[in-house]
């Protein structure tokens, strides 16, 4: 059972990382010198240093996180109900 859970966790992580927005750089903005009613990018930098962390800086919508949790709970309920029914019938 432990191996199956680890496989499920890896699959979930892969889906999360694939679906998330990867933050690679940060941009800075200021009023456009030619037209003060507009903004212009004044610079950009790398978000994090290379090799700083093994984990990527990603953003995932909170509603999507709730979806993943709901799906996971629904799957667990179905699995447990099958196990309980199988034990009850034997």
C-alpha positions as CSV (number, residue, x, y, z in Angstrom):
1,X,0.0,0.0,0.0
2,X,2.9,2.4,0.8
3,X,4.3,2.0,-2.7
4,X,1.0,2.8,-4.3
5,X,0.7,6.0,-2.2
6,X,4.1,7.1,-3.1
7,X,3.3,6.6,-6.8
8,X,0.1,8.6,-6.3
9,X,2.1,11.4,-4.6
10,X,4.6,11.5,-7.5
11,X,1.8,11.7,-10.1
12,X,0.1,14.5,-8.1
13,X,3.3,16.5,-7.9
14,X,4.0,16.0,-11.6
15,X,0.5,17.3,-12.4
16,X,0.9,20.3,-10.1
17,X,4.3,21.3,-11.5
18,X,3.0,20.8,-15.0
19,X,-0.1,22.9,-14.5
20,X,1.5,25.7,-12.4
21,X,2.8,29.0,-13.6
22,X,6.6,29.1,-13.3
23,X,8.0,32.3,-11.9
24,X,11.3,32.8,-13.7
25,X,11.9,36.5,-13.5
26,X,10.6,39.7,-11.8
27,X,9.9,42.8,-13.8
28,X,10.0,46.4,-12.5
29,X,7.8,49.1,-13.9
30,X,7.7,52.9,-13.7
31,X,5.9,55.8,-15.6
32,X,6.9,56.0,-19.2
33,X,9.1,59.1,-19.7
34,X,7.6,59.8,-23.1
35,X,4.0,59.4,-21.9
36,X,3.3,59.7,-18.2
37,X,-0.1,58.1,-18.5
38,X,1.5,54.8,-19.5
39,X,4.0,52.6,-17.7
40,X,7.2,51.1,-19.1
41,X,9.3,48.2,-17.9
42,X,12.4,49.7,-16.3
43,X,14.2,46.4,-15.6
44,X,13.9,42.7,-14.9
45,X,15.9,40.2,-12.8
46,X,16.1,36.5,-12.4
47,X,13.6,35.4,-9.7
48,X,15.9,33.1,-7.8
49,X,19.6,32.2,-8.0
50,X,20.5,29.1,-10.0
51,X,21.0,26.2,-7.6
52,X,19.4,28.0,-4.7
53,X,16.7,25.4,-4.2
54,X,15.7,22.1,-5.6
55,X,12.0,23.3,-5.6
56,X,10.8,25.6,-8.4
57,X,9.0,28.8,-7.7
58,X,5.5,28.2,-9.0
59,X,2.0,29.6,-8.6
60,X,-1.1,27.5,-8.7
61,X,-4.6,28.9,-8.3
62,X,-6.2,28.0,-4.9
63,X,-9.3,26.7,-6.5
64,X,-7.2,24.2,-8.5
65,X,-5.6,23.0,-5.2
66,X,-9.1,22.5,-3.8
67,X,-10.0,20.5,-7.0
68,X,-6.9,18.2,-6.5
69,X,-7.9,17.7,-2.8
70,X,-11.5,16.9,-3.7
71,X,-10.6,14.5,-6.4
72,X,-8.1,12.7,-4.0
73,X,-10.8,12.4,-1.3
74,X,-13.3,11.1,-3.7
75,X,-10.9,8.4,-4.9
76,X,-10.0,7.4,-1.4
77,X,-13.7,7.1,-0.4
78,X,-14.3,4.8,-3.4
79,X,-11.3,2.7,-2.6
80,X,-12.2,2.4,1.1
81,X,-15.9,1.6,0.3
82,X,-14.7,-1.2,-2.0
83,X,-12.4,-2.6,0.7
84,X,-15.2,-2.4,3.3
85,X,-17.7,-4.1,1.0
86,X,-15.2,-6.8,0.1
87,X,-14.5,-7.5,3.8
88,X,-18.2,-7.4,4.6
89,X,-19.1,-9.9,1.9
90,X,-16.4,-12.4,2.8
